[in-house]
Amino acid sequence: MNLDIYNQIRDRILFLEYQSGQILNEKVLADEFGVSRTPLREVLYRLEWEQLVRILPRSGTMVTEIEFHKMMNVFQVRLEVEALAGRLAAELILPNHLESMEQLERDCEALIDQRNLKGLAMIDFALRGILYDAGNNPVLRDISNQLYNLTFRIWFVIMGRGDWTEEVLALANEIRAIRSILARRNPIEAGEARKSLLLRHVERIKRKFLEVPA
């Protein structure tokens, strides 16, 4: 599979450049990337397996809808996956991981005065990268990333709709809290913290997603 094409199309979906329900034209994409339809279809089949698109016979490839109840089901699974990730990270965390998290916290706080949705998302990506690098379990990382990608778009919608300062401080506080706990190297505490922090994130999404605009 062509990873460059995969990454570009996946990111366009995640960052809502391709809207939910949008039909993607294979020929247009193949021409854009300068490839035949075969390598492009390999990418689309992979994205369909990840439930980010749905291939419709004779119609094209549709970006999947953001379904609130389905996302809540995915979050339910993510709570347990992230708890395990926290436990593993606490067992294996290194000083350079903690230093990287400290820098991330500063980078996050610097965004308070500049509304950069993608920049905030990239900090969250980086935090996850540090945790899964520390945990050193590539199978868990791959499972977690797939689940994360399924729920990412609903958070990105909320970012654009909600209070920017609240979103930035929520992530900065999460980084600070998990760094402090990981530094104590207590796997049980770290697992519960990851679960608790994600649950708080889910509750914020629920509240904002279900708000009726004035």
MDAnalysis code that builds the backbone (N, CA, C; Angstrom):
import MDAnalysis as mda
import numpy as np

u = mda.Universe.empty(642, n_residues=214, atom_resindex=np.repeat(np.arange(214), 3), trajectory=True)
u.add_TopologyAttr("name", ["N", "CA", "C"] * 214)
u.add_TopologyAttr("resid", np.arange(1, 215))
u.add_TopologyAttr("resname", ["MET", "ASN", "LEU", "ASP", "ILE", "TYR", "ASN", "GLN", "ILE", "ARG", "ASP", "ARG", "ILE", "LEU", "PHE", "LEU", "GLU", "TYR", "GLN", "SER", "GLY", "GLN", "ILE", "LEU", "ASN", "GLU", "LYS", "VAL", "LEU", "ALA", "ASP", "GLU", "PHE", "GLY", "VAL", "SER", "ARG", "THR", "PRO", "LEU", "ARG", "GLU", "VAL", "LEU", "TYR", "ARG", "LEU", "GLU", "TRP", "GLU", "GLN", "LEU", "VAL", "ARG", "ILE", "LEU", "PRO", "ARG", "SER", "GLY", "THR", "MET", "VAL", "THR", "GLU", "ILE", "GLU", "PHE", "HIS", "LYS", "MET", "MET", "ASN", "VAL", "PHE", "GLN", "VAL", "ARG", "LEU", "GLU", "VAL", "GLU", "ALA", "LEU", "ALA", "GLY", "ARG", "LEU", "ALA", "ALA", "GLU", "LEU", "ILE", "LEU", "PRO", "ASN", "HIS", "LEU", "GLU", "SER", "MET", "GLU", "GLN", "LEU", "GLU", "ARG", "ASP", "CYS", "GLU", "ALA", "LEU", "ILE", "ASP", "GLN", "ARG", "ASN", "LEU", "LYS", "GLY", "LEU", "ALA", "MET", "ILE", "ASP", "PHE", "ALA", "LEU", "ARG", "GLY", "ILE", "LEU", "TYR", "ASP", "ALA", "GLY", "ASN", "ASN", "PRO", "VAL", "LEU", "ARG", "ASP", "ILE", "SER", "ASN", "GLN", "LEU", "TYR", "ASN", "LEU", "THR", "PHE", "ARG", "ILE", "TRP", "PHE", "VAL", "ILE", "MET", "GLY", "ARG", "GLY", "ASP", "TRP", "THR", "GLU", "GLU", "VAL", "LEU", "ALA", "LEU", "ALA", "ASN", "GLU", "ILE", "ARG", "ALA", "ILE", "ARG", "SER", "ILE", "LEU", "ALA", "ARG", "ARG", "ASN", "PRO", "ILE", "GLU", "ALA", "GLY", "GLU", "ALA", "ARG", "LYS", "SER", "LEU", "LEU", "LEU", "ARG", "HIS", "VAL", "GLU", "ARG", "ILE", "LYS", "ARG", "LYS", "PHE", "LEU", "GLU", "VAL", "PRO", "ALA"])
u.atoms.positions = np.array([
    [0.835, -1.190, 0.000],
    [0.000, 0.000, 0.000],
    [0.879, 1.252, 0.000],
    [0.464, 2.247, -0.767],
    [1.198, 3.508, -0.832],
    [0.885, 4.334, 0.424],
    [1.832, 4.365, 1.367],
    [1.595, 5.027, 2.650],
    [1.442, 6.537, 2.516],
    [2.138, 7.125, 1.562],
    [2.035, 8.574, 1.388],
    [0.614, 8.968, 0.984],
    [0.049, 8.240, 0.016],
    [-1.323, 8.524, -0.410],
    [-2.292, 8.231, 0.729],
    [-2.078, 7.115, 1.403],
    [-2.935, 6.751, 2.538],
    [-2.944, 7.861, 3.588],
    [-1.756, 8.320, 3.977],
    [-1.663, 9.347, 5.019],
    [-2.351, 10.641, 4.598],
    [-2.183, 11.007, 3.330],
    [-2.789, 12.260, 2.869],
    [-4.315, 12.182, 2.855],
    [-4.850, 11.079, 2.332],
    [-6.312, 10.956, 2.277],
    [-6.885, 10.807, 3.681],
    [-6.236, 9.996, 4.514],
    [-6.708, 9.830, 5.899],
    [-6.743, 11.175, 6.618],
    [-5.675, 11.965, 6.476],
    [-5.628, 13.255, 7.167],
    [-6.688, 14.218, 6.638],
    [-6.969, 14.176, 5.351],
    [-8.023, 15.035, 4.806],
    [-9.376, 14.670, 5.403],
    [-9.566, 13.375, 5.655],
    [-10.811, 12.934, 6.297],
    [-10.839, 13.388, 7.750],
    [-9.755, 13.136, 8.475],
    [-9.720, 13.463, 9.900],
    [-9.887, 14.957, 10.143],
    [-9.245, 15.776, 9.313],
    [-9.302, 17.223, 9.515],
    [-10.444, 17.882, 8.740],
    [-11.387, 17.049, 8.287],
    [-12.638, 17.516, 7.690],
    [-12.467, 18.272, 6.384],
    [-11.312, 18.094, 5.730],
    [-11.169, 18.645, 4.383],
    [-12.099, 17.880, 3.440],
    [-12.262, 16.597, 3.706],
    [-13.321, 15.810, 3.080],
    [-14.427, 15.679, 4.119],
    [-15.598, 16.196, 3.811],
    [-16.696, 16.200, 4.764],
    [-17.359, 14.827, 4.852],
    [-17.963, 14.546, 5.993],
    [-18.699, 13.291, 6.136],
    [-19.821, 13.262, 5.103],
    [-19.960, 12.107, 4.457],
    [-20.958, 11.952, 3.408],
    [-20.471, 12.347, 2.024],
    [-19.292, 12.955, 1.932],
    [-18.757, 13.383, 0.632],
    [-18.335, 12.178, -0.199],
    [-18.622, 12.224, -1.489],
    [-18.219, 11.166, -2.410],
    [-16.854, 11.516, -3.004],
    [-15.924, 10.585, -2.897],
    [-14.584, 10.767, -3.452],
    [-14.517, 10.081, -4.811],
    [-14.014, 10.788, -5.786],
    [-13.929, 10.262, -7.144],
    [-12.564, 9.612, -7.358],
    [-12.559, 8.313, -7.673],
    [-11.306, 7.574, -7.842],
    [-10.434, 8.167, -8.940],
    [-11.054, 8.507, -10.053],
    [-10.263, 9.019, -11.182],
    [-9.589, 10.343, -10.819],
    [-10.336, 11.220, -10.170],
    [-9.780, 12.521, -9.771],
    [-8.610, 12.320, -8.813],
    [-8.775, 11.414, -7.849],
    [-7.707, 11.158, -6.883],
    [-6.498, 10.510, -7.554],
    [-6.761, 9.546, -8.433],
    [-5.654, 8.881, -9.131],
    [-4.858, 9.890, -9.957],
    [-5.561, 10.794, -10.626],
    [-4.876, 11.827, -11.412],
    [-4.077, 12.761, -10.507],
    [-4.670, 13.133, -9.377],
    [-3.981, 14.045, -8.451],
    [-2.667, 13.453, -7.957],
    [-2.702, 12.166, -7.594],
    [-1.512, 11.535, -7.022],
    [-0.604, 10.906, -8.077],
    [-1.031, 10.950, -9.327],
    [-0.202, 10.439, -10.409],
    [-0.006, 8.939, -10.372],
    [-1.075, 8.211, -10.012],
    [-0.999, 6.750, -9.941],
    [-2.182, 6.153, -10.695],
    [-2.093, 4.856, -10.943],
    [-3.232, 4.159, -11.536],
    [-4.273, 3.913, -10.442],
    [-5.410, 3.372, -10.826],
    [-6.465, 3.150, -9.835],
    [-6.134, 2.003, -8.877],
    [-5.255, 1.093, -9.283],
    [-4.962, -0.067, -8.424],
    [-4.349, 0.329, -7.084],
    [-3.253, 1.100, -7.048],
    [-2.714, 1.497, -5.741],
    [-3.661, 2.400, -4.959],
    [-4.457, 3.196, -5.679],
    [-5.425, 4.044, -4.991],
    [-6.493, 3.189, -4.315],
    [-6.944, 2.149, -5.008],
    [-7.969, 1.281, -4.420],
    [-7.447, 0.548, -3.192],
    [-6.162, 0.194, -3.196],
    [-5.582, -0.437, -2.008],
    [-5.716, 0.485, -0.800],
    [-5.470, 1.770, -1.028],
    [-5.608, 2.756, 0.048],
    [-7.067, 2.866, 0.488],
    [-7.977, 2.933, -0.469],
    [-9.394, 3.077, -0.137],
    [-9.931, 1.848, 0.583],
    [-9.466, 0.652, 0.190],
    [-9.881, -0.563, 0.898],
    [-9.406, -0.530, 2.347],
    [-8.182, -0.035, 2.534],
    [-7.663, 0.080, 3.901],
    [-8.500, 1.068, 4.716],
    [-8.827, 2.197, 4.130],
    [-9.635, 3.194, 4.827],
    [-11.046, 2.679, 5.095],
    [-11.552, 1.835, 4.203],
    [-12.862, 1.233, 4.448],
    [-12.778, 0.271, 5.627],
    [-11.706, -0.516, 5.690],
    [-11.507, -1.431, 6.820],
    [-11.436, -0.645, 8.130],
    [-10.862, 0.554, 8.078],
    [-10.754, 1.402, 9.264],
    [-12.039, 2.187, 9.530],
    [-13.048, 1.990, 8.670],
    [-14.374, 2.598, 8.821],
    [-14.365, 4.121, 8.657],
    [-13.398, 4.614, 7.891],
    [-13.367, 6.045, 7.593],
    [-14.049, 6.358, 6.263],
    [-14.152, 5.359, 5.392],
    [-14.902, 5.514, 4.146],
    [-15.749, 4.262, 3.927],
    [-16.700, 4.392, 3.008],
    [-17.486, 3.232, 2.588],
    [-17.500, 3.218, 1.068],
    [-17.113, 2.092, 0.486],
    [-17.072, 1.972, -0.971],
    [-18.450, 1.562, -1.467],
    [-19.014, 2.390, -2.346],
    [-20.356, 2.158, -2.868],
    [-20.253, 1.721, -4.325],
    [-20.700, 0.515, -4.649],
    [-20.619, 0.035, -6.031],
    [-21.272, 1.012, -7.014],
    [-20.530, 1.335, -8.067],
    [-21.002, 2.194, -9.152],
    [-21.294, 3.637, -8.719],
    [-20.956, 3.976, -7.491],
    [-21.217, 5.341, -7.019],
    [-19.952, 6.077, -6.596],
    [-18.963, 5.335, -6.125],
    [-17.738, 5.962, -5.643],
    [-17.460, 5.579, -4.203],
    [-16.643, 6.346, -3.567],
    [-16.257, 6.087, -2.182],
    [-16.751, 7.237, -1.320],
    [-17.534, 6.910, -0.303],
    [-18.137, 7.934, 0.544],
    [-17.425, 8.009, 1.892],
    [-17.113, 9.227, 2.310],
    [-16.571, 9.437, 3.653],
    [-17.675, 9.118, 4.656],
    [-17.369, 8.298, 5.648],
    [-18.403, 7.880, 6.595],
    [-18.927, 9.058, 7.409],
    [-20.180, 8.942, 7.801],
    [-20.812, 9.968, 8.623],
    [-20.252, 9.931, 10.044],
    [-20.341, 11.059, 10.731],
    [-19.988, 11.117, 12.152],
    [-21.254, 10.780, 12.930],
    [-21.334, 9.547, 13.407],
    [-22.525, 9.080, 14.107],
    [-22.274, 9.126, 15.611],
    [-23.013, 9.988, 16.297],
    [-22.769, 10.241, 17.718],
    [-22.809, 8.963, 18.553],
    [-23.843, 8.153, 18.386],
    [-23.985, 6.958, 19.232],
    [-22.882, 5.940, 18.947],
    [-22.492, 5.822, 17.695],
    [-21.377, 4.925, 17.369],
    [-20.094, 5.422, 18.015],
    [-19.877, 6.731, 17.979],
    [-18.672, 7.290, 18.596],
    [-18.639, 7.007, 20.091],
    [-19.799, 7.066, 20.745],
    [-19.841, 6.770, 22.180],
    [-19.477, 5.309, 22.441],
    [-19.878, 4.416, 21.549],
    [-19.492, 3.004, 21.685],
    [-17.987, 2.830, 21.526],
    [-17.414, 3.555, 20.578],
    [-15.962, 3.476, 20.381],
    [-15.235, 4.025, 21.606],
    [-15.721, 5.126, 22.144],
    [-15.100, 5.686, 23.348],
    [-15.138, 4.681, 24.501],
    [-16.209, 3.915, 24.578],
    [-16.322, 2.910, 25.643],
    [-15.176, 1.905, 25.567],
    [-14.818, 1.511, 24.359],
    [-13.690, 0.593, 24.174],
    [-12.371, 1.319, 24.432],
    [-12.286, 2.549, 23.962],
    [-11.053, 3.318, 24.147],
    [-10.705, 3.508, 25.619],
    [-11.699, 3.611, 26.474],
    [-11.427, 3.783, 27.903],
    [-10.540, 2.664, 28.431],
    [-10.826, 1.431, 28.006],
    [-10.037, 0.292, 28.487],
    [-8.670, 0.236, 27.810],
    [-8.639, 0.557, 26.524],
    [-7.366, 0.541, 25.790],
    [-6.409, 1.587, 26.355],
    [-6.913, 2.789, 26.608],
    [-6.058, 3.854, 27.131],
    [-5.595, 3.551, 28.551],
    [-6.428, 2.858, 29.324],
    [-6.008, 2.466, 30.674],
    [-4.815, 1.522, 30.604],
    [-4.873, 0.561, 29.693],
    [-3.750, -0.365, 29.518],
    [-2.514, 0.386, 29.040],
    [-2.699, 1.319, 28.121],
    [-1.567, 2.115, 27.629],
    [-0.912, 2.890, 28.765],
    [-1.724, 3.431, 29.657],
    [-1.183, 4.162, 30.798],
    [-0.381, 3.272, 31.724],
    [-0.876, 2.069, 31.954],
    [-0.156, 1.135, 32.835],
    [1.193, 0.755, 32.240],
    [1.201, 0.445, 30.946],
    [2.460, 0.055, 30.302],
    [3.453, 1.215, 30.283],
    [2.962, 2.407, 29.999],
    [3.852, 3.572, 29.955],
    [4.487, 3.824, 31.318],
    [3.714, 3.656, 32.386],
    [4.243, 3.891, 33.734],
    [5.350, 2.903, 34.083],
    [5.245, 1.697, 33.558],
    [6.257, 0.676, 33.847],
    [7.570, 0.958, 33.125],
    [7.487, 1.589, 31.942],
    [8.662, 1.685, 31.073],
    [9.103, 3.116, 30.772],
    [8.446, 4.109, 31.359],
    [8.728, 5.508, 31.031],
    [10.194, 5.863, 31.280],
    [10.754, 6.671, 30.385],
    [12.143, 7.119, 30.498],
    [12.177, 8.637, 30.706],
    [13.274, 9.159, 31.233],
    [13.372, 10.609, 31.453],
    [13.113, 11.436, 30.194],
    [13.567, 10.954, 29.032],
    [13.357, 11.741, 27.809],
    [11.876, 11.839, 27.441],
    [11.090, 10.816, 27.800],
    [9.648, 10.887, 27.562],
    [9.029, 11.996, 28.410],
    [9.419, 12.059, 29.665],
    [8.880, 13.077, 30.569],
    [9.297, 14.476, 30.133],
    [10.525, 14.607, 29.663],
    [10.999, 15.908, 29.170],
    [10.205, 16.341, 27.938],
    [9.924, 15.386, 27.057],
    [9.143, 15.704, 25.853],
    [7.732, 16.152, 26.221],
    [7.162, 15.521, 27.235],
    [5.822, 15.906, 27.675],
    [5.817, 17.300, 28.295],
    [6.877, 17.630, 29.007],
    [6.978, 18.971, 29.590],
    [7.016, 20.033, 28.491],
    [7.754, 19.758, 27.419],
    [7.804, 20.685, 26.290],
    [6.445, 20.770, 25.599],
    [5.761, 19.641, 25.483],
    [4.429, 19.634, 24.874],
    [3.467, 20.523, 25.641],
    [3.559, 20.457, 26.962],
    [2.685, 21.295, 27.787],
    [2.918, 22.775, 27.489],
    [4.173, 23.170, 27.367],
    [4.488, 24.566, 27.037],
    [3.964, 24.925, 25.644],
    [4.152, 24.017, 24.697],
    [3.664, 24.263, 23.333],
    [2.145, 24.430, 23.323],
    [1.487, 23.624, 24.143],
    [0.026, 23.672, 24.211],
    [-0.445, 25.009, 24.780],
    [0.138, 25.419, 25.877],
    [-0.265, 26.676, 26.514],
    [-0.018, 27.873, 25.596],
    [0.979, 27.764, 24.732],
    [1.287, 28.855, 23.804],
    [0.180, 29.065, 22.772],
    [-0.711, 28.078, 22.633],
    [-1.786, 28.180, 21.644],
    [-3.011, 28.926, 22.164],
    [-3.015, 29.285, 23.437],
    [-4.191, 29.950, 24.003],
    [-4.547, 31.209, 23.216],
    [-3.536, 31.943, 22.806],
    [-3.778, 33.213, 22.111],
    [-3.830, 33.089, 20.593],
    [-3.751, 31.869, 20.081],
    [-3.854, 31.693, 18.625],
    [-4.722, 30.472, 18.332],
    [-5.840, 30.717, 17.713],
    [-6.811, 29.647, 17.456],
    [-6.317, 28.776, 16.301],
    [-5.587, 27.730, 16.642],
    [-4.989, 26.838, 15.647],
    [-5.462, 25.417, 15.932],
    [-6.585, 25.042, 15.329],
    [-7.195, 23.749, 15.619],
    [-6.269, 22.596, 15.267],
    [-5.673, 22.682, 14.094],
    [-4.786, 21.599, 13.669],
    [-3.550, 21.537, 14.562],
    [-3.053, 22.695, 14.989],
    [-1.900, 22.720, 15.877],
    [-2.191, 22.033, 17.199],
    [-3.391, 22.258, 17.748],
    [-3.769, 21.610, 19.005],
    [-3.896, 20.103, 18.810],
    [-4.468, 19.715, 17.678],
    [-4.590, 18.285, 17.384],
    [-3.221, 17.628, 17.271],
    [-2.272, 18.322, 16.652],
    [-0.932, 17.754, 16.505],
    [-0.251, 17.558, 17.858],
    [-0.552, 18.414, 18.823],
    [-0.012, 18.231, 20.173],
    [-0.610, 16.979, 20.805],
    [-1.901, 16.765, 20.582],
    [-2.528, 15.541, 21.096],
    [-1.921, 14.312, 20.434],
    [-1.682, 14.382, 19.116],
    [-1.014, 13.280, 18.416],
    [0.349, 13.004, 19.046],
    [1.086, 14.078, 19.318],
    [2.435, 13.928, 19.876],
    [2.395, 13.309, 21.265],
    [1.414, 13.712, 22.075],
    [1.269, 13.119, 23.412],
    [1.038, 11.621, 23.307],
    [0.156, 11.235, 22.404],
    [-0.106, 9.809, 22.212],
    [1.153, 9.093, 21.724],
    [1.901, 9.740, 20.846],
    [3.136, 9.135, 20.359],
    [4.120, 8.862, 21.478],
    [4.240, 9.803, 22.411],
    [5.147, 9.625, 23.547],
    [4.685, 8.466, 24.420],
    [3.399, 8.426, 24.719],
    [2.867, 7.369, 25.586],
    [3.069, 5.987, 24.979],
    [2.794, 5.873, 23.689],
    [2.905, 4.558, 23.060],
    [4.350, 4.185, 22.776],
    [5.203, 5.167, 22.605],
    [6.630, 4.871, 22.509],
    [7.136, 4.342, 23.850],
    [6.688, 4.963, 24.933],
    [7.087, 4.507, 26.268],
    [6.553, 3.107, 26.547],
    [5.303, 2.847, 26.171],
    [4.693, 1.546, 26.440],
    [5.281, 0.414, 25.630],
    [5.833, 0.746, 24.457],
    [6.573, -0.226, 23.641],
    [5.760, -1.472, 23.295],
    [4.497, -1.245, 22.893],
    [3.657, -2.359, 22.441],
    [3.003, -1.938, 21.126],
    [3.618, -2.290, 19.993],
    [3.104, -1.822, 18.699],
    [1.704, -2.325, 18.374],
    [1.337, -3.501, 18.881],
    [-0.015, -4.012, 18.624],
    [-1.047, -3.122, 19.311],
    [-0.792, -2.800, 20.566],
    [-1.697, -1.914, 21.303],
    [-1.759, -0.542, 20.644],
    [-0.618, -0.041, 20.192],
    [-0.572, 1.264, 19.523],
    [-1.451, 1.266, 18.279],
    [-1.357, 0.211, 17.463],
    [-2.135, 0.165, 16.224],
    [-3.634, 0.105, 16.510],
    [-4.017, -0.708, 17.499],
    [-5.430, -0.801, 17.876],
    [-5.926, 0.549, 18.376],
    [-5.129, 1.165, 19.236],
    [-5.517, 2.454, 19.805],
    [-5.635, 3.526, 18.729],
    [-4.702, 3.553, 17.796],
    [-4.739, 4.568, 16.741],
    [-5.977, 4.425, 15.869],
    [-6.357, 3.189, 15.576],
    [-7.556, 2.989, 14.762],
    [-8.795, 3.513, 15.491],
    [-8.901, 3.203, 16.777],
    [-10.041, 3.677, 17.559],
    [-10.014, 5.200, 17.695],
    [-8.828, 5.741, 17.897],
    [-8.671, 7.190, 18.034],
    [-9.126, 7.896, 16.760],
    [-8.722, 7.360, 15.614],
    [-9.103, 7.976, 14.342],
    [-10.616, 7.984, 14.150],
    [-11.287, 6.950, 14.660],
    [-12.740, 6.893, 14.534],
    [-13.423, 7.999, 15.333],
    [-12.821, 8.382, 16.456],
    [-13.447, 9.396, 17.312],
    [-12.868, 10.794, 17.101],
    [-11.803, 10.894, 16.337],
    [-11.119, 12.189, 16.224],
    [-12.002, 13.267, 15.614],
    [-12.749, 12.911, 14.572],
    [-13.506, 13.944, 13.854],
    [-14.536, 14.631, 14.741],
    [-15.137, 13.875, 15.658],
    [-16.144, 14.497, 16.524],
    [-15.479, 15.509, 17.456],
    [-14.239, 15.202, 17.897],
    [-13.508, 16.168, 18.728],
    [-13.133, 17.393, 17.901],
    [-12.733, 17.179, 16.650],
    [-12.331, 18.301, 15.802],
    [-13.519, 19.225, 15.538],
    [-14.702, 18.647, 15.390],
    [-15.914, 19.461, 15.243],
    [-16.131, 20.300, 16.500],
    [-15.984, 19.658, 17.660],
    [-16.189, 20.344, 18.936],
    [-15.178, 21.470, 19.119],
    [-13.941, 21.224, 18.708],
    [-12.911, 22.261, 18.811],
    [-13.349, 23.533, 18.099],
    [-13.903, 23.364, 16.915],
    [-14.320, 24.521, 16.139],
    [-15.563, 25.189, 16.692],
    [-16.362, 24.427, 17.413],
    [-17.636, 24.937, 17.918],
    [-17.512, 25.537, 19.314],
    [-16.582, 25.019, 20.119],
    [-16.550, 25.349, 21.536],
    [-15.646, 26.503, 21.911],
    [-15.459, 26.643, 23.209],
    [-14.605, 27.680, 23.780],
    [-13.146, 27.276, 23.589],
    [-12.406, 28.088, 22.838],
    [-11.033, 27.729, 22.484],
    [-10.142, 27.605, 23.714],
    [-10.218, 28.564, 24.614],
    [-9.377, 28.526, 25.811],
    [-9.652, 27.270, 26.625],
    [-10.913, 26.897, 26.720],
    [-11.268, 25.682, 27.463],
    [-10.622, 24.448, 26.841],
    [-10.641, 24.366, 25.509],
    [-10.051, 23.208, 24.838],
    [-8.540, 23.145, 25.057],
    [-7.879, 24.296, 24.937],
    [-6.421, 24.328, 25.109],
    [-6.046, 23.963, 26.536],
    [-6.728, 24.555, 27.504],
    [-6.399, 24.281, 28.904],
    [-6.720, 22.841, 29.283],
    [-7.766, 22.279, 28.695],
    [-8.102, 20.883, 28.980],
    [-6.959, 19.967, 28.562],
    [-6.393, 20.211, 27.375],
    [-5.290, 19.369, 26.915],
    [-4.019, 19.648, 27.709],
    [-3.739, 20.917, 27.999],
    [-2.547, 21.251, 28.787],
    [-2.619, 20.613, 30.170],
    [-3.792, 20.663, 30.785],
    [-3.965, 20.051, 32.106],
    [-3.822, 18.537, 32.043],
    [-4.305, 17.949, 30.946],
    [-4.160, 16.503, 30.771],
    [-2.690, 16.120, 30.669],
    [-1.935, 16.864, 29.876],
    [-0.501, 16.577, 29.728],
    [0.200, 16.690, 31.077],
    [-0.103, 17.760, 31.809],
    [0.531, 17.985, 33.114],
    [0.190, 16.854, 34.089],
    [-1.080, 16.469, 34.113],
    [-1.519, 15.437, 35.054],
    [-0.882, 14.087, 34.748],
    [-0.889, 13.690, 33.486],
    [-0.359, 12.372, 33.148],
    [1.153, 12.335, 33.298],
    [1.821, 13.460, 33.014],
    [3.277, 13.504, 33.205],
    [3.631, 13.330, 34.680],
    [2.898, 14.004, 35.547],
    [3.151, 13.905, 36.986],
    [2.942, 12.482, 37.491],
    [1.899, 11.839, 37.007],
    [1.594, 10.473, 37.446],
    [2.609, 9.480, 36.894],
    [2.973, 9.632, 35.623],
    [3.954, 8.716, 35.035],
    [5.308, 8.839, 35.722],
    [5.633, 10.038, 36.174],
    [6.913, 10.240, 36.866],
    [6.981, 9.436, 38.157],
    [5.816, 9.114, 38.730],
    [5.779, 8.316, 39.969],
    [5.861, 6.820, 39.681],
    [5.761, 6.459, 38.406],
    [5.899, 5.065, 37.967],
    [4.942, 4.115, 38.697],
    [3.716, 4.545, 38.810],
    [2.685, 3.719, 39.444],
    [1.708, 3.264, 38.362],
    [1.835, 2.023, 37.876],
    [1.008, 1.571, 36.752],
    [-0.493, 1.645, 37.021],
    [-0.924, 1.257, 38.212],
    [-2.359, 1.262, 38.505],
    [-2.898, 2.691, 38.480],
    [-2.177, 3.595, 39.125],
    [-2.588, 4.999, 39.145],
    [-2.596, 5.584, 37.731],
    [-1.578, 5.241, 36.944],
    [-1.489, 5.768, 35.578],
    [-2.637, 5.260, 34.713],
    [-2.973, 3.986, 34.861],
    [-4.077, 3.429, 34.093],
    [-5.398, 4.092, 34.432],
    [-5.639, 4.281, 35.721],
    [-6.878, 4.932, 36.149],
    [-6.919, 6.387, 35.697],
    [-5.753, 7.033, 35.700],
    [-5.701, 8.435, 35.273],
    [-6.025, 8.576, 33.794],
    [-5.448, 7.712, 32.964],
    [-5.731, 7.776, 31.525],
    [-7.221, 7.565, 31.274],
    [-7.793, 6.627, 31.990],
    [-9.217, 6.335, 31.833],
    [-10.066, 7.522, 32.291],
    [-9.701, 8.087, 33.436],
    [-10.450, 9.211, 33.991],
    [-10.360, 10.445, 33.096],
    [-9.165, 10.715, 32.574],
    [-8.978, 11.882, 31.710],
    [-9.759, 11.737, 30.407],
    [-9.777, 10.522, 29.849],
    [-10.535, 10.300, 28.621],
    [-12.028, 10.418, 28.895],
    [-12.471, 9.918, 30.039],
    [-13.888, 10.014, 30.388],
    [-14.318, 11.477, 30.507],
    [-13.451, 12.302, 31.082],
    [-13.737, 13.733, 31.191],
    [-13.837, 14.358, 29.793],
    [-12.951, 13.931, 28.906],
    [-12.961, 14.394, 27.513],
    [-14.277, 14.002, 26.832],
    [-14.717, 12.770, 27.070],
    [-15.965, 12.283, 26.470],
    [-17.155, 13.089, 26.980],
    [-17.175, 13.363, 28.273],
    [-18.290, 14.121, 28.843],
    [-18.341, 15.531, 28.265],
    [-17.185, 16.129, 28.027],
    [-17.150, 17.463, 27.424],
    [-17.683, 17.411, 25.985],
    [-17.295, 16.359, 25.259],
    [-17.787, 16.196, 23.890],
    [-19.298, 16.006, 23.882],
    [-19.796, 15.170, 24.779],
    [-21.245, 14.946, 24.865],
    [-21.978, 16.260, 25.085],
    [-21.496, 17.016, 26.054],
    [-22.160, 18.275, 26.407],
    [-22.178, 19.235, 25.221],
    [-21.048, 19.366, 24.547],
    [-20.957, 20.348, 23.467],
    [-21.622, 19.860, 22.184],
    [-21.510, 18.559, 21.906],
    [-22.086, 18.032, 20.669],
    [-23.608, 18.117, 20.695],
    [-24.172, 17.951, 21.879],
    [-25.630, 17.932, 21.993],
    [-26.228, 19.309, 22.242],
    [-25.364, 20.328, 22.366],
    [-25.874, 21.688, 22.528],
    [-26.610, 22.118, 21.264],
    [-27.699, 22.801, 21.443],
    [-28.442, 23.338, 20.296],
    [-27.987, 24.774, 20.071],
    [-27.424, 25.077, 18.888],
    [-26.959, 26.447, 18.637],
    [-28.084, 27.463, 18.802],
    [-27.728, 28.630, 19.362],
    [-28.750, 29.677, 19.572],
    [-29.199, 30.249, 18.231],
])
